[in-house]
Amino acid sequence: MDTTFWLMLAAVVALGLAATAAVLLVRVVRARRLLVDAGIPLRDKALFWLAVVYTVSPVDLLPDPVYLDDIGVLLLALRSLRAAASAATAAPAAGEAAGR
């Protein structure tokens, strides 16, 4: 196997990781409508914006051809937003059930 094969393989892997990071960034930005909800804690709102800034910033924990750190930060932000949104929607429902 010569050098061209390894360069092509590295390019394909880098493109795949970049595409995954881009898809996750789009999902995080679309999830921003959850931030309008007053029940989302400030910590989760800040985590959302930090994830977006970290993903588009040139400063990374790992060099840019490896997007694993960006993907991890985006997944953490999505998971945190989803958990906060479900907790915020479950709290009013529990309050209504207790009031009856």
N, C-alpha and C positions, 0 to 999 in steps of 0.2 A: 504494500500500500504506500503510495507516494504522498507527498506533501499536499498536492492538490485535493486529494480525497479528504484529508483531515481538515483542510481549510473550508471546503464545501460543507462538510458535516458540522463544523463549528458555526458556520454562517446559518445553516438551517436551524440548528438548536437556538442560536441567538434570536433569529426571527420568530421562532415559536414562543420563546419566553417573552419577547417584546409584544407579540400579539396577545398573549395571555395577560400581561400587565395592562395593555390598552383596554381590553375587554373589562377587566376588573375596575379600571379607572372610570370607564363609562358607567358601570353599575353603581359605583360609589357616588358619582355625580348625579345620577338619576335618583338615588336614594336621598338626595338632599331635601326633597320635599318633606321627608320625615322631620327635618329640623324645624319646620314651621310649627309643628305641634308643640304646645307649651309643656307637655308632659315629659319631653326628652330632657334629661339632665344636662347641665352645661359641660360636664366631663365628656359625655358622648358627642356633643356638638363639636367640642374642641378636638377630639380624636379624629372626627371626620375631616376637619380642615387641615389638621396636621398630616393626615394620610395623603390628602391631595397635594399639599405643598411638598412633602417628602418625595412623592412619586415624580413630580415634574422638576424637582430641583436637581442640579448637577452633582450635589454632594450625596454620596451613598456609602453604606457600610461595605458593600461589595462593589467592585468595578462595574461599570455600566453594561458590558456585554452579558453580565450575569444579573438577571432581573429578579432573582429569588427574594431578595430583601424587599423590593418594591411590591411583589406579589404578596408576601407575608404581611406587610403593613396594610395593604388594601383589604386583605381577607380579615384581618383583625378589626379594621374599621367597619366593614360590612357586618361582621358578627356582633360587634358591640351595638351598632345601630339597630339591628334586627332584635336583639335582646331588649334594648331600651324601649323600642316601639311596642313590642309585645307586652312588656311590663306596664307601659303607660296605658295601653288599651285594656289590659286586664284589671287595672286598679279601678277605673270608673265602673266597670261591669260588676266588680266585687262590692263596690259601694252601693250600687243600685240594688243588688240582691240582699244586702244587709239592711237596707232601708225599708224593705217590703215586709 
